[in-house]
């Protein structure tokens, strides 16, 4: 079974909880593992990103999702780790390209900038889009 590790800071926890439940209900081929947080108590986003990144790197089939207020901090923190391709997405096209061209293994969303209905659409696109391979493989190898 594929695993999705999901975490947030205090700026993304409400959307994280909704998306965790949405994925668990609609994607039975995935096990969703929530690595926190569960309330608005302030935490440092790099610590939350590290939890997800380390879990994703344990197995090539693992995926991750990170949420903070805007998604910017989580994206920066996650992409510091070799082997992680974290993509901050904000519309359907960026969600599709994150997987199709960049084979993003971590999806990042802004909890304060993305409405739940839109976030569901972005997650659906990211989870169902296939990596195109081909010319993109060499580009990813340079990362």
URHUTA-V175196 format. One line per field, one symbol per residue. phi: phi as a letter, one per 20 degrees, with the letter a starting at -180 (. if undefined). burial: # if it has 9 or more other C-alpha atoms within 8 Angstrom, else .. A space follows every 10 residues. Layout:
BEGIN
phi=???
burial=???
END
This chain:
BEGIN
phi=.fddecbbdf ecfffgfffg fffgfdcfed eededoecae ffcegffffg gfgfffffbf efccccccgd nfffffffff egnececedb bffffffgef ddlgececce feccfgffgg fffgfffdee ffmlffffff fff
burial=.######### ########## .###.....# ##..###..# ....##.### ###.###... .######### #####.###. ...####### .#.####### ########## ##.#.#.### ###.##..#. #....#.... ...
END
